Amino acid sequence: MNKIVREHYPVEKLPEDLRAELGLTQTVTVTIEPEIRSRQNDLLVRQAIEQLRAHRARLPVAPSDSVERVSRLRDEWDR
């Protein structure tokens, strides 16, 4: 991950909304780090998970399917 650090950066070069919060300060240290995830990506992932769960909940599961699945898992551990 890249990180940009600028020491003694002139406040006059900052956007107005940031300058307004700094008062009479002349220089600042600016650190910029990219965000790892965006909120939009998190929302899309959550929606996809909910869709998969809803789809799986609609699938009928017979007791014999469950028993077979557990037996296969048990057999894997016995090897």
C-alpha positions in Angstrom: 0.0 0.0 0.0 1.4 3.4 -0.9 1.4 6.2 1.6 2.2 9.8 0.7 3.6 12.1 3.4 4.4 15.8 2.8 5.9 17.8 5.6 5.8 21.6 5.7 3.1 21.7 3.1 1.6 25.2 2.5 -1.9 25.5 3.9 -2.7 27.8 1.0 -2.5 24.9 -1.4 -5.1 22.8 0.5 -8.8 22.7 -0.5 -10.9 25.5 1.0 -12.8 23.2 3.4 -9.5 22.1 5.0 -8.0 25.6 5.1 -11.1 26.8 7.0 -10.4 24.3 9.8 -6.8 25.3 10.2 -7.1 28.9 11.1 -3.8 30.9 10.9 -1.6 27.9 10.5 0.9 28.4 7.7 2.2 24.8 7.0 1.0 21.3 7.8 2.1 17.7 7.4 -0.2 16.0 5.0 -0.5 12.2 5.0 -2.5 10.4 2.3 -3.3 6.7 2.4 -5.6 4.9 0.0 -8.7 3.2 1.5 -8.6 -0.5 1.5 -12.3 -1.0 0.7 -15.0 1.3 -0.3 -18.4 1.3 1.4 -20.0 0.5 -2.0 -17.9 -2.7 -2.3 -18.9 -3.7 1.2 -22.6 -3.2 0.3 -22.3 -5.2 -2.9 -20.6 -8.1 -1.0 -23.3 -8.1 1.7 -26.0 -8.1 -1.0 -24.4 -11.0 -2.8 -24.1 -13.0 0.5 -27.8 -12.3 1.3 -28.8 -13.5 -2.1 -26.8 -16.7 -1.8 -28.3 -17.4 1.6 -31.8 -16.8 0.4 -31.3 -19.1 -2.6 -29.8 -21.8 -0.4 -32.7 -21.5 2.1 -35.1 -22.3 -0.8 -33.3 -25.5 -1.7 -35.0 -28.6 -0.2 -32.6 -30.9 1.7 -33.7 -34.5 2.3 -32.5 -36.1 5.6 -30.7 -38.7 3.5 -28.6 -35.9 1.8 -27.5 -34.6 5.2 -26.5 -38.1 6.4 -24.6 -38.7 3.2 -22.8 -35.4 3.5 -21.8 -36.1 7.1 -20.6 -39.6 6.2 -18.4 -38.2 3.4 -16.8 -35.7 5.8 -16.2 -38.4 8.4 -14.6 -40.7 5.7 -12.2 -37.8 4.8 -11.0 -37.6 8.4 -10.5 -41.4 8.6 -8.0 -41.4 5.7 
